[in-house]
């Protein structure tokens, strides 16, 4: 299994994921995930993508919750393989 780390931000009404040579954006989070999956699924193995929200864009009072609500792992299967 491969591992990728991406930084997740919300800017100008769009979600952005950047890192490891990848830079994608979409207005909806699920749409962003689909773009990430399309870019990474072509490889020969499952990819574990850690999405970590950039807390500098959050109000300071909300930062205490970011680890619970904004960081998550996306598992991308190999293309053509269903679970």
C-alpha positions as CSV (number, residue, x, y, z in Angstrom):
1,X,0.0,0.0,0.0
2,X,1.3,3.4,-0.9
3,X,0.8,6.5,1.3
4,X,0.3,10.1,0.3
5,X,-0.1,13.2,2.5
6,X,-2.2,16.1,1.3
7,X,-3.1,19.4,2.8
8,X,-6.8,20.2,2.7
9,X,-7.9,23.9,2.6
10,X,-11.1,25.8,1.8
11,X,-10.5,28.9,-0.2
12,X,-12.6,31.0,-2.5
13,X,-15.7,28.7,-2.2
14,X,-13.7,25.6,-3.1
15,X,-12.0,22.7,-1.4
16,X,-8.3,22.3,-2.3
17,X,-6.0,19.3,-1.8
18,X,-2.3,19.9,-2.3
19,X,0.9,17.9,-1.8
20,X,3.2,15.3,-3.3
21,X,2.9,16.9,-6.7
22,X,-0.9,16.9,-6.6
23,X,-3.0,20.1,-6.7
24,X,-6.8,19.7,-7.2
25,X,-9.8,21.7,-6.3
26,X,-13.6,21.3,-6.3
27,X,-16.6,23.1,-4.9
28,X,-17.7,20.0,-3.0
29,X,-15.7,17.7,-0.8
30,X,-16.9,14.5,-2.4
31,X,-16.0,16.0,-5.8
32,X,-12.5,16.7,-4.6
33,X,-12.2,13.1,-3.3
34,X,-13.2,11.9,-6.8
35,X,-10.5,14.0,-8.4
36,X,-7.9,12.6,-6.0
37,X,-9.1,9.1,-6.7
38,X,-9.0,9.6,-10.4
39,X,-5.4,10.8,-10.2
40,X,-4.1,8.2,-7.9
41,X,-6.0,5.0,-8.8
42,X,-4.0,4.4,-12.0
43,X,-1.1,3.0,-10.0
44,X,-0.6,-0.7,-9.2
45,X,-1.5,-0.5,-5.5
46,X,-4.0,0.8,-3.0
47,X,-3.2,4.3,-1.9
48,X,-3.8,5.6,1.6
49,X,-4.3,9.4,1.4
50,X,-4.0,11.3,4.7
51,X,-5.9,14.6,4.3
52,X,-4.9,17.1,7.0
53,X,-6.8,20.4,7.2
54,X,-4.6,23.5,7.3
55,X,-5.9,25.1,10.5
56,X,-4.5,28.5,9.7
57,X,-7.7,29.1,7.8
58,X,-9.9,28.4,10.7
59,X,-11.0,30.9,13.4
60,X,-8.8,30.4,16.5
61,X,-11.7,29.3,18.7
62,X,-12.5,26.4,16.2
63,X,-8.9,25.0,16.0
64,X,-9.4,22.9,19.1
65,X,-11.8,20.7,17.1
66,X,-9.9,20.4,13.8
67,X,-8.5,17.0,14.6
68,X,-11.9,15.6,15.1
69,X,-13.7,17.1,12.1
70,X,-11.2,18.1,9.5
71,X,-8.5,15.3,9.2
72,X,-9.3,12.0,7.7
73,X,-7.9,9.1,5.6
74,X,-9.1,8.3,2.1
75,X,-8.4,4.8,0.7
76,X,-8.1,4.7,-3.1
77,X,-8.3,1.2,-4.6
78,X,-6.4,0.2,-7.8
79,X,-8.3,1.2,-10.9
80,X,-10.7,-1.6,-12.1
81,X,-10.8,-3.2,-8.6
82,X,-14.0,-3.0,-6.5
83,X,-14.3,-3.8,-2.9
